[in-house]
């Protein structure tokens, strides 16, 4: 069963996940928490824009992961991601910055999105 999700709900869900899982690790009122929150907000906005552009992509249209209203099949995306993440997790590195993700993280993000 597909869970078709708006881009707005995806953005809100990812923000909720980042707040609960990462941002809360920093002390209230700290520069680190403010900086992390600001960077997360910018990243989420850019992600939403990327998803909107993806709707126009012929490959995405062929895969039928978007419905006629522009909603994304979040279950299909989550399961596809989980199938490609090793049991030990995956890590993305860019310069001095890195982020890791596990299959459990994907499930938590999905839950935040569909709430």
N, C-alpha and C positions, 0 to 999 in steps of 0.2 A: 504494500500500500504506500503510495507516494504521499509525502508531506510537502505540499507546495507552499513555499514561504516567500513573503515579500522581501525585497532588499532592505527595506526599513527594519523589518523584524530581524533580519540577519545582523544588521549593524547593531541593533539594541541588544541582541543576544550575545554577540561577541563582546560588547562593552560590559555587559553584566558578568560574563565569564572572567574578563580581565580584572574587573573590580574585585570580584570575590576570590579569585585564585592568585592574582599577582599584586595588584595595587595595595591590597590589605596587608601585605607583608611589610610595608613601609609605615613608619610612625605618622600619625595624623599631624598635619601642619608642617611636615618636613619638606625640604626642597626636593628630595628624591621622589616623594609621593606626587608632588605637583608636577615635576618634570615627566614622570612616568605617565601620569594621567593625560598631560598635554600631548605627549608623543602617541599614546594609544588613540586619542581622539582623532589626530591627524591620520594615523594609519587606517583607522576604521573608515574615515571619510574617503580615503583613496581606494580602499577595498571596495566600497560601494560603487564608486565610479568605474572601477575595473569590471565589476560584475555587470553593470549597465552596458558597458562596451562589449562584453562577452556575448550578450544577447544578440548582437548583430553578427557575430562570428558564424560562418557557414558550418563549421564543425560542431559548434554548440547547437545550432539549429538541427543538424542531422541527428545528433544524439538525443534530441527532444528532452533536454533537462529543464527547459523553460516552458511554461504554458503561455497561452495567448495573452494573459494579463501581465506577463513579465515576471511571474513568480518562479523561483528555483526549486527543483526537487531536492530538498536538503537531505533526505534519506539516501538517495542515489549518490550524491556527492560524498556524504559521510562514509558510506560503505565502500566506495571506491578508494577514498583516502586510506581508510583502515586496512584495506587489502594490500596497500603498497607500503605500509609502515612496518619495518621489522619489529619483532617482538621486543627488542631492546630499545625501541623508539628511533626517531629520526632527528637529526640536528641540521639546522640551517645556519651557516656562518657567513657573515659579511663584514670584512675588516676585523675590528675588535669586538663586534657584536655577534652573539649567537643565541639561538632559541631552539629548544628541544620540544618535541611533541611525541606523545604516546597514543596508542589506540584508546586508552582510557580518557585522555584529554579530548579526543575527537568526540567520544560519547558525551562528555560533560559539556562541551561547546554546543553540540546538537541539542541537548536538553535545555540549555539556556536560550537557544534560539526558538524552540517550539513552545516554550512556556506561555 
